[in-house]
Amino acid sequence: MIMDMMMLVLMVMMMVVLVKITTMMIIGVLIIDVMMMMMMMMMMMMMMMMMMMMMMMMMMMMMMMMMMMMR
């Protein structure tokens, strides 16, 4: 009788631990996914910013060249 009760308690505890581990894993995966998405977004933004900066620099250079030619 007592042994059965102990076994039941152990089983319940194991189940709880398993559920906790699974939930933690799922949450971790979700967090990692979100982080990856954020990183990708940041990278895209950085790339866009770099492209814009390059375009601006090119425009400035063109303007300078035009000014030089005019002068």
C-alpha positions as CSV (number, residue, x, y, z in Angstrom):
1,M,0.0,0.0,0.0
2,I,2.6,2.5,1.1
3,M,4.9,1.5,-1.8
4,D,2.0,2.0,-4.3
5,M,1.5,5.5,-2.9
6,M,5.2,6.3,-3.2
7,M,5.2,5.0,-6.8
8,L,2.2,7.2,-7.6
9,V,3.9,10.2,-6.1
10,L,7.1,9.5,-8.0
11,M,5.2,9.0,-11.3
12,V,3.4,12.3,-10.7
13,M,6.6,14.1,-9.9
14,M,8.3,12.7,-13.0
15,M,5.3,13.8,-15.1
16,V,5.5,17.3,-13.7
17,V,9.2,17.4,-14.4
18,L,8.7,16.2,-17.9
19,V,6.0,18.8,-18.6
20,K,8.2,21.5,-17.1
21,I,11.1,20.5,-19.2
22,T,9.0,20.3,-22.4
23,T,7.4,23.7,-21.7
24,M,10.8,25.2,-21.0
25,M,12.1,23.8,-24.2
26,I,9.2,25.1,-26.2
27,I,9.5,28.5,-24.6
28,G,13.2,28.5,-25.2
29,V,12.7,27.6,-28.9
30,L,10.1,30.3,-29.2
31,I,12.5,32.8,-27.6
32,I,15.3,31.7,-29.8
33,D,13.0,32.1,-32.9
34,V,12.0,35.6,-31.8
35,M,15.6,36.5,-31.2
36,M,16.6,35.2,-34.6
37,M,13.8,37.1,-36.2
38,M,14.9,40.3,-34.4
39,M,18.5,39.7,-35.5
40,M,17.4,39.2,-39.1
41,M,15.3,42.4,-38.9
42,M,18.2,44.3,-37.4
43,M,20.5,43.0,-40.1
44,M,18.0,43.9,-42.8
45,M,17.6,47.4,-41.3
46,M,21.4,47.8,-41.1
47,M,21.8,46.6,-44.7
48,M,19.1,49.1,-45.8
49,M,20.8,51.9,-43.9
50,M,24.2,51.0,-45.4
51,M,22.6,51.0,-48.9
52,M,21.0,54.4,-48.2
53,M,24.3,55.8,-46.9
54,M,26.1,54.5,-50.0
55,M,23.5,56.0,-52.3
56,M,23.8,59.4,-50.4
57,M,27.6,59.3,-50.7
58,M,27.4,58.5,-54.4
59,M,24.9,61.4,-54.9
60,M,27.2,63.7,-52.9
61,M,30.2,62.6,-55.0
62,M,28.2,63.2,-58.2
63,M,27.2,66.6,-57.0
64,M,30.8,67.5,-56.2
65,M,31.9,66.2,-59.6
66,M,29.2,68.4,-61.3
67,M,30.3,71.4,-59.2
68,M,33.9,70.8,-60.2
69,M,33.0,70.4,-63.9
70,M,30.9,73.6,-63.7
71,R,33.7,75.6,-62.1
